[in-house]
Amino acid sequence: MKNEDEIKTADAVKIAEPKQKIKVDLEVDTSVKDLGVNPYAKLIHMARAVDAWRIFPRLFLTVYIILLYKCVIWYMDLGAPTMEQSGLISIVVGAGAAWFGLYTGTSKSKK
């Protein structure tokens, strides 16, 4: 009985060919349509300017530099820093390396 069931399932399952060539007819409308003035043109222009000037990465780095300065001054004013305080400064300084790596590793790509 098992052999008959196995034969029936083997006949029912068709194995696909590894490589098949298929011809596809595709029709694409390439006509130019006048949709009028783009209402978002000024917003897109501003977004490109912000991207070109790299405002946000520079702003984030400026905030990080201020944070680092304040943390280092605070740490140097401590009489006997604990291990937790030293760990905080290590994390803040280590985050600076990550910020700098991300800032220098990303650039706008123009074709």
Helices and strands as residue ranges (DSSP letters): H 2-12, H 41-53, H 55-77, H 83-105
